[in-house]
């Protein structure tokens, strides 16, 4: 199975924005649901957001609601996570993951995702 590749992480000041990207060079994301997860040092990897195959269903973890927006561009074979109003507690490595079984909706739990990227670092600090 092809693996996703994340990009877009950076150091940003509190209140700033970042747009993370998830793509793959080895195949199409069109038949996959995509999840974004994050892992802070010493903590478990947790779900942030996910998007259905058709892009209509989107899930956000409570702390991401109103600040983060997930979207997908089939023509560019890319899924984005736009993050606004970033806080220091958003600091983590962010991972994109692929899941291929769900026909509708998307899974919130990491155990359903079968292919993971290497992660991109987001640091929110002044």
N, CA, C and O atoms as a MOPAC input file, in Angstrom:
PM7 MOZYME 1SCF
protein

 N      0.83700 1    -1.18700 1     0.00000 1
 C      0.00000 1     0.00000 1     0.00000 1
 C      0.87400 1     1.23900 1     0.00000 1
 O      1.90800 1     1.29300 1     0.66700 1
 N      0.44100 1     2.23300 1    -0.76000 1
 C      1.22900 1     3.44200 1    -0.81700 1
 C      1.08300 1     4.21600 1     0.49500 1
 O      0.10200 1     4.06000 1     1.22100 1
 N      2.06500 1     5.04000 1     0.77500 1
 C      2.10100 1     5.78700 1     2.02000 1
 C      1.84600 1     7.25900 1     1.76600 1
 O      2.25300 1     7.79800 1     0.73700 1
 N      1.17200 1     7.91000 1     2.70400 1
 C      0.96400 1     9.34200 1     2.57600 1
 C      2.21100 1    10.11000 1     2.99700 1
 O      3.06300 1     9.59900 1     3.72400 1
 N      2.29500 1    11.32800 1     2.52900 1
 C      3.41500 1    12.21200 1     2.85600 1
 C      2.85500 1    13.55400 1     3.30400 1
 O      2.08500 1    14.19400 1     2.58700 1
 N      3.25700 1    13.97100 1     4.50800 1
 C      2.78400 1    15.24100 1     5.04400 1
 C      3.80500 1    16.34700 1     4.78600 1
 O      5.00100 1    16.09500 1     4.63600 1
 N      3.30200 1    17.56600 1     4.73900 1
 C      4.16800 1    18.74500 1     4.65700 1
 C      3.42300 1    19.94300 1     5.21600 1
 O      2.21100 1    19.89900 1     5.42800 1
 N      4.16900 1    21.01100 1     5.44900 1
 C      3.54500 1    22.24800 1     5.88400 1
 C      3.77200 1    22.61800 1     7.33200 1
 O      3.40800 1    23.71500 1     7.75400 1
 N      4.36600 1    21.72300 1     8.10000 1
 C      4.63700 1    22.05600 1     9.48800 1
 C      5.70600 1    23.12800 1     9.60700 1
 O      6.55800 1    23.28100 1     8.73100 1
 N      5.64500 1    23.87700 1    10.71900 1
 C      6.59600 1    24.97500 1    10.89000 1
 C      6.49900 1    25.51400 1    12.30700 1
 O      5.65900 1    25.08700 1    13.09900 1
 N      7.36100 1    26.44600 1    12.60100 1
 C      7.27900 1    27.20900 1    13.84800 1
 C      6.41300 1    28.42800 1    13.58900 1
 O      6.65100 1    29.16600 1    12.63300 1
 N      5.41500 1    28.64500 1    14.42500 1
 C      4.49700 1    29.76000 1    14.24900 1
 C      4.16300 1    30.35300 1    15.61100 1
 O      4.16900 1    29.65700 1    16.62700 1
 N      3.87500 1    31.63200 1    15.61400 1
 C      3.52200 1    32.29400 1    16.87000 1
 C      2.07800 1    31.99100 1    17.25500 1
 O      1.26300 1    31.68700 1    16.38400 1
 N      1.75000 1    32.06700 1    18.52400 1
 C      0.35200 1    31.88300 1    18.93800 1
 C     -0.56700 1    32.83900 1    18.18200 1
 O     -0.25400 1    34.01500 1    17.99600 1
 N     -1.69500 1    32.31000 1    17.75800 1
 C     -2.62300 1    33.08000 1    16.94200 1
 C     -2.37900 1    32.96800 1    15.45600 1
 O     -3.18900 1    33.43300 1    14.65400 1
 N     -1.28000 1    32.36300 1    15.08200 1
 C     -0.93300 1    32.21900 1    13.67500 1
 C     -1.65100 1    31.05800 1    13.00000 1
 O     -2.47900 1    30.37900 1    13.60700 1
 N     -1.31500 1    30.84600 1    11.73200 1
 C     -1.97500 1    29.82400 1    10.91100 1
 C     -0.94900 1    28.98100 1    10.18100 1
 O      0.15500 1    29.43100 1     9.87600 1
 N     -1.34200 1    27.74700 1     9.91100 1
 C     -0.57500 1    26.84700 1     9.06200 1
 C     -1.53900 1    26.02700 1     8.23100 1
 O     -2.66500 1    25.75700 1     8.64900 1
 N     -1.08800 1    25.63000 1     7.04500 1
 C     -1.89900 1    24.76500 1     6.19000 1
 C     -1.10000 1    23.49900 1     5.90400 1
 O     -0.15700 1    23.51800 1     5.11300 1
 N     -1.47900 1    22.40400 1     6.54600 1
 C     -0.79400 1    21.13400 1     6.33700 1
 C     -1.35300 1    20.44100 1     5.10400 1
 O     -2.54000 1    20.55000 1     4.79500 1
 N     -0.47400 1    19.72500 1     4.40500 1
 C     -0.87000 1    18.98300 1     3.21500 1
 C     -0.53200 1    17.51400 1     3.37700 1
 O      0.45600 1    17.14700 1     4.01300 1
 N     -1.37800 1    16.68500 1     2.78400 1
 C     -1.16000 1    15.24500 1     2.77900 1
 C     -1.36500 1    14.76300 1     1.35300 1
 O     -2.43200 1    14.96100 1     0.77200 1
 N     -0.34600 1    14.13200 1     0.79400 1
 C     -0.47000 1    13.60100 1    -0.54000 1
 C      0.28600 1    12.28200 1    -0.61300 1
 O      0.80900 1    11.81000 1     0.39600 1
 N      0.34600 1    11.69000 1    -1.78700 1
 C      1.11400 1    10.47400 1    -1.97000 1
 C      1.61400 1    10.42500 1    -3.39900 1
 O      0.93600 1    10.87000 1    -4.32500 1
 N      2.79100 1     9.88600 1    -3.56400 1
 C      3.35700 1     9.78800 1    -4.90400 1
 C      3.08900 1     8.44300 1    -5.53800 1
 O      3.34300 1     8.25400 1    -6.72800 1
 N      2.57300 1     7.49600 1    -4.75000 1
 C      2.45500 1     6.14400 1    -5.25800 1
 C      1.05700 1     5.69800 1    -5.61800 1
 O      0.86200 1     4.54500 1    -6.00300 1
 N      0.07700 1     6.57700 1    -5.50400 1
 C     -1.28200 1     6.16500 1    -5.80400 1
 C     -2.25600 1     7.29800 1    -5.59000 1
 O     -1.86400 1     8.43400 1    -5.32200 1
 N     -3.53500 1     6.97700 1    -5.71100 1
 C     -4.57800 1     7.98600 1    -5.56300 1
 C     -5.21500 1     7.90700 1    -4.18100 1
 O     -5.40900 1     6.82800 1    -3.62100 1
 N     -5.53200 1     9.07900 1    -3.65300 1
 C     -6.24400 1     9.14800 1    -2.37800 1
 C     -7.75500 1     9.11800 1    -2.56500 1
 O     -8.49800 1     9.18300 1    -1.58600 1
 N     -8.21200 1     9.02300 1    -3.78800 1
 C     -9.62900 1     9.17800 1    -4.08700 1
 C    -10.50200 1     8.13400 1    -3.39900 1
 O    -11.63400 1     8.43800 1    -3.02100 1
 N    -10.00800 1     6.92100 1    -3.23000 1
 C    -10.81200 1     5.84400 1    -2.62400 1
 C    -10.50400 1     5.65600 1    -1.15300 1
 O    -10.74800 1     4.58700 1    -0.59300 1
 N     -9.97500 1     6.67900 1    -0.53300 1
 C     -9.57400 1     6.57000 1     0.86100 1
 C    -10.21100 1     7.66100 1     1.70400 1
 O    -10.41900 1     8.78300 1     1.24200 1
 N    -10.51300 1     7.31700 1     2.93600 1
 C    -10.76300 1     8.36400 1     3.91200 1
 C     -9.42100 1     8.74300 1     4.51700 1
 O     -8.51900 1     7.91200 1     4.62400 1
 N     -9.30000 1     9.96500 1     4.90000 1
 C     -8.04200 1    10.48800 1     5.41000 1
 C     -8.23800 1    11.02700 1     6.81200 1
 O     -9.19900 1    11.74900 1     7.08200 1
 N     -7.34500 1    10.68300 1     7.68300 1
 C     -7.36900 1    11.20500 1     9.04400 1
 C     -6.11200 1    11.98400 1     9.35200 1
 O     -5.02200 1    11.64600 1     8.89000 1
 N     -6.27600 1    13.02000 1    10.13000 1
 C     -5.13000 1    13.76500 1    10.67300 1
 C     -5.06100 1    13.46600 1    12.17100 1
 O     -6.05900 1    13.55200 1    12.88700 1
 N     -3.87700 1    13.12100 1    12.61600 1
 C     -3.63700 1    12.81600 1    14.01300 1
 C     -2.45300 1    13.65600 1    14.49000 1
 O     -1.67900 1    14.16200 1    13.67700 1
 N     -2.31800 1    13.80000 1    15.77900 1
 C     -1.15800 1    14.51300 1    16.30700 1
 C     -0.66000 1    13.83700 1    17.56700 1
 O     -1.40700 1    13.19000 1    18.30100 1
 N      0.63200 1    14.01200 1    17.78600 1
 C      1.26500 1    13.41300 1    18.95200 1
 C      2.24900 1    14.40600 1    19.55200 1
 O      3.23800 1    14.78700 1    18.92500 1
 N      1.95900 1    14.81000 1    20.76800 1
 C      2.85500 1    15.68700 1    21.50700 1
 C      3.86900 1    14.83300 1    22.27500 1
 O      3.59400 1    13.66600 1    22.55400 1
 N      5.01600 1    15.38100 1    22.61500 1
 C      6.02700 1    14.61800 1    23.34000 1
 C      5.47100 1    14.00400 1    24.62000 1
 O      4.86600 1    14.69900 1    25.43700 1
 N      5.67600 1    12.71900 1    24.79000 1
 C      5.23200 1    12.03600 1    25.98700 1
 C      3.75600 1    11.71700 1    26.03900 1
 O      3.25800 1    11.23500 1    27.05600 1
 N      3.04700 1    11.98200 1    24.94700 1
 C      1.61000 1    11.73600 1    24.93200 1
 C      1.23800 1    10.78100 1    23.81400 1
 O      2.03300 1    10.51700 1    22.91100 1
 N      0.01500 1    10.26400 1    23.88700 1
 C     -0.46800 1     9.35100 1    22.86200 1
 C     -0.82700 1    10.10400 1    21.58600 1
 O     -1.11000 1    11.30200 1    21.60600 1
 N     -0.80800 1     9.38000 1    20.49100 1
 C     -1.25500 1     9.94300 1    19.22800 1
 C     -2.78600 1     9.97500 1    19.23000 1
 O     -3.43400 1     8.95700 1    19.47300 1
 N     -3.35000 1    11.13700 1    18.96000 1
 C     -4.79900 1    11.30200 1    19.01900 1
 C     -5.33400 1    11.89600 1    17.72300 1
 O     -4.62300 1    12.58300 1    16.99100 1
 N     -6.60100 1    11.61200 1    17.46200 1
 C     -7.21900 1    12.11900 1    16.24700 1
 C     -7.56400 1    13.59200 1    16.34800 1
 O     -8.00200 1    14.07100 1    17.39400 1
 N     -7.36400 1    14.30000 1    15.25700 1
 C     -7.68700 1    15.72200 1    15.17400 1
 C     -8.87100 1    15.94200 1    14.24300 1
 O     -9.79100 1    16.69400 1    14.56100 1
 N     -8.83900 1    15.28400 1    13.09900 1
 C     -9.87700 1    15.49500 1    12.09900 1
 C     -9.83000 1    14.34800 1    11.09800 1
 O     -8.80800 1    13.67700 1    10.95600 1
 N    -10.93900 1    14.13100 1    10.40900 1
 C    -10.94200 1    13.17700 1     9.30700 1
 C    -11.98000 1    13.60900 1     8.28800 1
 O    -12.88000 1    14.39500 1     8.58200 1
 N    -11.83200 1    13.07100 1     7.07400 1
 C    -12.71700 1    13.45400 1     5.98000 1
 C    -13.08300 1    12.21900 1     5.17700 1
 O    -12.25000 1    11.34300 1     4.94700 1
 N    -14.34000 1    12.16000 1     4.75100 1
 C    -14.82900 1    11.01700 1     3.99400 1
 C    -14.27200 1    11.01600 1     2.57400 1
 O    -13.63900 1    11.97300 1     2.12800 1
 N    -14.52800 1     9.92400 1     1.89100 1
 C    -14.03800 1     9.78400 1     0.50800 1
 C    -14.52300 1    10.91600 1    -0.38900 1
 O    -13.76500 1    11.47500 1    -1.18300 1
 N    -15.80900 1    11.23900 1    -0.24100 1
 C    -16.38000 1    12.25400 1    -1.13100 1
 C    -16.19900 1    13.66400 1    -0.60200 1
 O    -16.56100 1    14.63100 1    -1.27200 1
 N    -15.63900 1    13.79000 1     0.59900 1
 C    -15.36700 1    15.10400 1     1.14800 1
 C    -16.53400 1    15.75200 1     1.86300 1
 O    -16.40000 1    16.85100 1     2.40100 1
 N    -17.69000 1    15.07700 1     1.87500 1
 C    -18.87100 1    15.69900 1     2.47100 1
 C    -18.91400 1    15.54600 1     3.99200 1
 O    -19.40300 1    16.43600 1     4.68800 1
 N    -18.41500 1    14.44100 1     4.50500 1
 C    -18.42400 1    14.24700 1     5.95000 1
 C    -17.06600 1    14.62900 1     6.51200 1
 O    -16.02400 1    14.19000 1     6.02500 1
 N    -17.10200 1    15.44900 1     7.54000 1
 C    -15.87400 1    15.89600 1     8.19800 1
 C    -16.06500 1    15.81700 1     9.70500 1
 O    -17.10400 1    16.20100 1    10.24200 1
 N    -15.06000 1    15.32300 1    10.35600 1
 C    -15.07600 1    15.22900 1    11.81000 1
 C    -13.94800 1    16.08300 1    12.37500 1
 O    -12.85600 1    16.15100 1    11.81200 1
 N    -14.23800 1    16.73700 1    13.50700 1
 C    -13.22000 1    17.50900 1    14.22600 1
 C    -13.25100 1    17.15700 1    15.70000 1
 O    -14.31800 1    17.08500 1    16.31000 1
 N    -12.09500 1    16.94300 1    16.26000 1
 C    -11.97600 1    16.78500 1    17.70100 1
 C    -12.34400 1    18.12700 1    18.34000 1
 O    -12.18400 1    19.18000 1    17.72300 1
 N    -12.83200 1    18.08000 1    19.56600 1
 C    -13.38500 1    19.29000 1    20.19800 1
 C    -12.45000 1    20.49200 1    20.15300 1
 O    -12.89300 1    21.60300 1    19.86100 1
 N    -11.17400 1    20.29400 1    20.43400 1
 C    -10.25600 1    21.43700 1    20.48600 1
 C     -9.98800 1    22.02400 1    19.09600 1
 O     -9.49400 1    23.14600 1    18.98000 1
 N    -10.30900 1    21.27200 1    18.05000 1
 C    -10.08100 1    21.73900 1    16.68300 1
 C    -11.29400 1    22.43700 1    16.08300 1
 O    -11.16900 1    23.16900 1    15.10200 1
 N    -12.44600 1    22.21500 1    16.66000 1
 C    -13.67700 1    22.79600 1    16.10900 1
 C    -13.60700 1    24.32300 1    16.10000 1
 O    -13.24300 1    24.95000 1    17.09500 1
 N    -13.95900 1    24.89800 1    14.96700 1
 C    -13.95900 1    26.34100 1    14.82900 1
 C    -12.60700 1    26.93700 1    14.47900 1
 O    -12.52500 1    28.10900 1    14.11100 1
 N    -11.54200 1    26.14600 1    14.58700 1
 C    -10.19600 1    26.64800 1    14.27900 1
 C     -9.55800 1    25.92200 1    13.09900 1
 O     -8.83000 1    26.53000 1    12.31500 1
 N     -9.82800 1    24.62900 1    12.97300 1
 C     -9.22400 1    23.82200 1    11.91600 1
 C    -10.26500 1    23.50100 1    10.85600 1
 O    -11.45100 1    23.35700 1    11.15400 1
 N     -9.80600 1    23.39200 1     9.61000 1
 C    -10.67500 1    23.00600 1     8.51200 1
 C     -9.97300 1    21.95900 1     7.66200 1
 O     -8.86000 1    22.17400 1     7.18200 1
 N    -10.63800 1    20.82000 1     7.48100 1
 C    -10.08700 1    19.76800 1     6.62900 1
 C    -10.78200 1    19.83000 1     5.27200 1
 O    -11.98100 1    20.09700 1     5.18800 1
 N    -10.02100 1    19.58400 1     4.22200 1
 C    -10.58600 1    19.60500 1     2.87100 1
 C     -9.75800 1    18.70100 1     1.98800 1
 O     -8.63800 1    18.32500 1     2.33300 1
 N    -10.32900 1    18.35200 1     0.82800 1
 C     -9.57900 1    17.52600 1    -0.10400 1
 C     -9.75800 1    18.05600 1    -1.51300 1
 O    -10.82400 1    18.54500 1    -1.88700 1
 N     -8.69400 1    17.94600 1    -2.27800 1
 C     -8.67700 1    18.37400 1    -3.67000 1
 C     -8.29400 1    17.16100 1    -4.50600 1
 O     -7.12000 1    16.79600 1    -4.57700 1
 N     -9.27400 1    16.54500 1    -5.13200 1
 C     -9.01000 1    15.32200 1    -5.88600 1
 C     -8.08300 1    15.56400 1    -7.07400 1
 O     -7.25700 1    14.71500 1    -7.40800 1
 N     -8.22200 1    16.70100 1    -7.69600 1
 C     -7.38500 1    17.00900 1    -8.86200 1
 C     -5.91000 1    17.06500 1    -8.47600 1
 O     -5.03600 1    16.72200 1    -9.27200 1
 N     -5.64600 1    17.50100 1    -7.24900 1
 C     -4.26000 1    17.60200 1    -6.77100 1
 C     -3.86800 1    16.40200 1    -5.91100 1
 O     -2.73900 1    16.32100 1    -5.42500 1
 N     -4.81300 1    15.46300 1    -5.72300 1
 C     -4.54000 1    14.27400 1    -4.91600 1
 C     -4.00300 1    14.66500 1    -3.53700 1
 O     -3.03100 1    14.09100 1    -3.04600 1
 N     -4.64700 1    15.64000 1    -2.93700 1
 C     -4.13500 1    16.20900 1    -1.68700 1
 C     -5.27300 1    16.47000 1    -0.70600 1
 O     -6.36500 1    16.88800 1    -1.09100 1
 N     -4.99800 1    16.21900 1     0.54200 1
 C     -5.90500 1    16.58100 1     1.62300 1
 C     -5.20200 1    17.62800 1     2.48100 1
 O     -4.01600 1    17.50800 1     2.78600 1
 N     -5.95200 1    18.64800 1     2.86000 1
 C     -5.38200 1    19.76100 1     3.61100 1
 C     -5.96800 1    19.83200 1     5.01400 1
 O     -7.09900 1    19.41100 1     5.25900 1
 N     -5.18100 1    20.36700 1     5.91500 1
 C     -5.67100 1    20.72400 1     7.24100 1
 C     -5.25600 1    22.16100 1     7.49400 1
 O     -4.10600 1    22.44200 1     7.83100 1
 N     -6.20800 1    23.06500 1     7.32500 1
 C     -5.96600 1    24.47800 1     7.58200 1
 C     -6.15400 1    24.73100 1     9.07400 1
 O     -7.21800 1    24.46100 1     9.63200 1
 N     -5.12800 1    25.24100 1     9.69800 1
 C     -5.16200 1    25.45900 1    11.14900 1
 C     -5.00700 1    26.94400 1    11.43600 1
 O     -3.98700 1    27.55000 1    11.10600 1
 N     -6.01800 1    27.51800 1    12.04800 1
 C     -6.00500 1    28.92900 1    12.40900 1
 C     -6.02600 1    29.09000 1    13.92800 1
 O     -6.30500 1    28.14500 1    14.66500 1
 N     -5.72800 1    30.29400 1    14.37000 1
 C     -5.74800 1    30.61200 1    15.80900 1
 C     -4.97700 1    29.57600 1    16.61600 1
 O     -5.46200 1    29.06800 1    17.62700 1
 N     -3.79700 1    29.28000 1    16.16400 1
 C     -3.00700 1    28.22800 1    16.79800 1
 C     -2.59400 1    28.60600 1    18.21400 1
 O     -2.32400 1    29.76600 1    18.52200 1
 N     -2.55600 1    27.58900 1    19.05500 1
 C     -2.22400 1    27.75400 1    20.46600 1
 C     -0.98400 1    26.92300 1    20.79100 1
 O     -0.67900 1    25.97000 1    20.07300 1
 N     -0.27100 1    27.26500 1    21.85000 1
 C      0.88900 1    26.45700 1    22.22500 1
 C      0.54600 1    24.98500 1    22.42600 1
 O      1.37400 1    24.11500 1    22.15400 1
 N     -0.65000 1    24.70000 1    22.89400 1
 C     -1.05100 1    23.30900 1    23.10300 1
 C     -1.29900 1    22.54800 1    21.80600 1
 O     -1.52200 1    21.33800 1    21.83700 1
 N     -1.26300 1    23.22300 1    20.68800 1
 C     -1.34800 1    22.54700 1    19.38800 1
 C      0.01400 1    22.00800 1    18.94600 1
 O      0.10700 1    21.30300 1    17.94200 1
 N      1.05200 1    22.33300 1    19.68300 1
 C      2.38800 1    21.85600 1    19.33800 1
 C      2.45100 1    20.33900 1    19.37800 1
 O      2.14100 1    19.72100 1    20.39700 1
 N      2.85400 1    19.74600 1    18.26500 1
 C      2.89400 1    18.28700 1    18.14500 1
 C      3.43500 1    17.91600 1    16.77300 1
 O      3.59000 1    18.76500 1    15.89500 1
 N      3.71500 1    16.64300 1    16.61000 1
 C      3.93400 1    16.10200 1    15.27700 1
 C      2.57400 1    15.71300 1    14.72400 1
 O      1.78700 1    15.04700 1    15.39600 1
 N      2.30500 1    16.13100 1    13.49400 1
 C      1.01700 1    15.86700 1    12.86000 1
 C      1.18700 1    14.80100 1    11.78500 1
 O      2.08000 1    14.87600 1    10.94100 1
 N      0.31000 1    13.81400 1    11.84200 1
 C      0.39600 1    12.66900 1    10.94600 1
 C     -0.86800 1    12.55200 1    10.10700 1
 O     -1.98100 1    12.77200 1    10.58300 1
 N     -0.66100 1    12.20100 1     8.85800 1
 C     -1.75600 1    11.89700 1     7.94700 1
 C     -1.84600 1    10.37700 1     7.82300 1
 O     -0.82600 1     9.69200 1     7.75900 1
 N     -3.06200 1     9.86000 1     7.78800 1
 C     -3.24500 1     8.41500 1     7.69500 1
 C     -4.36300 1     8.08000 1     6.71900 1
 O     -5.30000 1     8.85400 1     6.52000 1
 N     -4.23500 1     6.90100 1     6.11800 1
 C     -5.17000 1     6.43400 1     5.09500 1
 C     -5.99500 1     5.27000 1     5.62600 1
 O     -5.48100 1     4.37700 1     6.30000 1
 N     -7.27300 1     5.30000 1     5.31000 1
 C     -8.18200 1     4.19200 1     5.64600 1
 C     -9.03900 1     3.92100 1     4.42000 1
 O     -9.54100 1     4.85300 1     3.79000 1
 N     -9.20800 1     2.64100 1     4.07800 1
 C     -9.85400 1     2.32500 1     2.80200 1
 C    -11.15200 1     1.53900 1     2.91500 1
 O    -11.72700 1     1.17200 1     1.89000 1
 N    -11.63400 1     1.26700 1     4.12600 1
 C    -12.82900 1     0.44000 1     4.23700 1
 C    -14.11800 1     1.24100 1     4.30000 1
 O    -15.15000 1     0.78600 1     3.80700 1
 N    -14.07800 1     2.40700 1     4.88800 1
 C    -15.30900 1     3.17700 1     5.08000 1
 C    -15.82300 1     3.70300 1     3.74200 1
 O    -15.10400 1     4.38100 1     3.00700 1
 N    -17.08300 1     3.37700 1     3.44300 1
 C    -17.69400 1     3.89800 1     2.22400 1
 C    -18.31900 1     5.26900 1     2.47200 1
 O    -18.36200 1     6.11900 1     1.58300 1
 N    -18.79800 1     5.46100 1     3.68900 1
 C    -19.39600 1     6.74000 1     4.05600 1
 C    -18.79500 1     7.18300 1     5.38200 1
 O    -18.43500 1     6.34800 1     6.21200 1
 N    -18.68600 1     8.46100 1     5.58200 1
 C    -18.13300 1     8.95400 1     6.82600 1
 C    -16.64400 1     8.69000 1     6.92400 1
 O    -15.98600 1     8.42500 1     5.91800 1
 N    -16.11100 1     8.76200 1     8.13300 1
 C    -14.70700 1     8.44800 1     8.37300 1
 C    -14.55000 1     8.01900 1     9.83000 1
 O    -15.31300 1     8.42800 1    10.70500 1
 N    -13.54600 1     7.18800 1    10.06100 1
 C    -13.30000 1     6.68500 1    11.40300 1
 C    -12.49500 1     7.68900 1    12.21000 1
 O    -11.56500 1     8.31500 1    11.70300 1
 N    -12.86500 1     7.82900 1    13.45900 1
 C    -12.14300 1     8.73600 1    14.34500 1
 C    -10.96900 1     8.04500 1    15.01700 1
 O    -10.00300 1     8.69600 1    15.41700 1
 N    -11.05200 1     6.72600 1    15.14200 1
 C    -10.05000 1     5.99100 1    15.91100 1
 C     -8.85700 1     5.59400 1    15.03500 1
 O     -9.02400 1     5.18100 1    13.88700 1
 N     -7.67900 1     5.72600 1    15.58600 1
 C     -6.45400 1     5.45200 1    14.83500 1
 C     -6.32900 1     3.99900 1    14.42100 1
 O     -5.63700 1     3.69900 1    13.44900 1
 N     -6.98700 1     3.08000 1    15.14000 1
 C     -6.80700 1     1.65600 1    14.86700 1
 C     -7.34500 1     1.23900 1    13.50500 1
 O     -6.99200 1     0.16600 1    13.01500 1
 N     -8.18000 1     2.04900 1    12.88500 1
 C     -8.72400 1     1.71300 1    11.58100 1
 C     -7.80000 1     2.11300 1    10.43100 1
 O     -7.98300 1     1.65900 1     9.30200 1
 N     -6.83100 1     2.94300 1    10.70800 1
 C     -5.97700 1     3.48900 1     9.65300 1
 C     -4.77400 1     2.58100 1     9.42900 1
 O     -4.11600 1     2.14800 1    10.37400 1
 N     -4.50600 1     2.30600 1     8.17200 1
 C     -3.53500 1     1.26800 1     7.83800 1
 C     -2.23600 1     1.79000 1     7.23700 1
 O     -1.25700 1     1.04900 1     7.14800 1
 N     -2.21300 1     3.03100 1     6.83000 1
 C     -0.99300 1     3.59400 1     6.24800 1
 C     -0.76400 1     4.97000 1     6.84600 1
 O     -1.66900 1     5.80300 1     6.89500 1
 N      0.44500 1     5.19100 1     7.29100 1
 C      0.77400 1     6.41300 1     8.02100 1
 C      1.97900 1     7.10500 1     7.39200 1
 O      2.90500 1     6.46400 1     6.89700 1
 N      1.93400 1     8.42400 1     7.42900 1
 C      3.08500 1     9.19300 1     6.99400 1
 C      4.10100 1     9.33100 1     8.11300 1
 O      3.90500 1     8.82300 1     9.21700 1
 N      5.18300 1    10.02400 1     7.81100 1
 C      6.26900 1    10.20600 1     8.76400 1
 C      6.03200 1    11.37700 1     9.71000 1
 O      6.73100 1    11.52400 1    10.71300 1
 N      5.05900 1    12.19800 1     9.39400 1
 C      4.72200 1    13.30800 1    10.27300 1
 C      5.39500 1    14.60600 1     9.88500 1
 O      6.44100 1    14.62000 1     9.23600 1
 N      4.77100 1    15.69600 1    10.29600 1
 C      5.33100 1    17.03100 1    10.09900 1
 C      5.18700 1    17.79200 1    11.41600 1
 O      4.13700 1    17.74400 1    12.05700 1
 N      6.24000 1    18.48700 1    11.80900 1
 C      6.27400 1    19.12700 1    13.11600 1
 C      5.61600 1    20.49700 1    13.08500 1
 O      5.92200 1    21.34000 1    12.24300 1
 N      4.70200 1    20.69200 1    14.03100 1
 C      4.07800 1    21.99200 1    14.24200 1
 C      4.47300 1    22.47800 1    15.63100 1
 O      4.21100 1    21.80600 1    16.62900 1
 N      5.09500 1    23.63300 1    15.68900 1
 C      5.48600 1    24.22600 1    16.95200 1
 C      4.88000 1    25.61200 1    17.06300 1
 O      5.10500 1    26.47100 1    16.21100 1
 N      4.11200 1    25.82000 1    18.11700 1
 C      3.46800 1    27.10800 1    18.34700 1
 C      4.11500 1    27.73600 1    19.57500 1
 O      3.92000 1    27.27900 1    20.70200 1
 N      4.87700 1    28.77800 1    19.33900 1
 C      5.61800 1    29.40900 1    20.43800 1
 C      5.98100 1    30.82700 1    20.05000 1
 O      6.13400 1    31.14800 1    18.87100 1
 N      6.11600 1    31.67100 1    21.06300 1
 C      6.52700 1    33.04600 1    20.81400 1
 C      8.02600 1    33.19000 1    21.07800 1
 O      8.57800 1    34.28000 1    20.92500 1

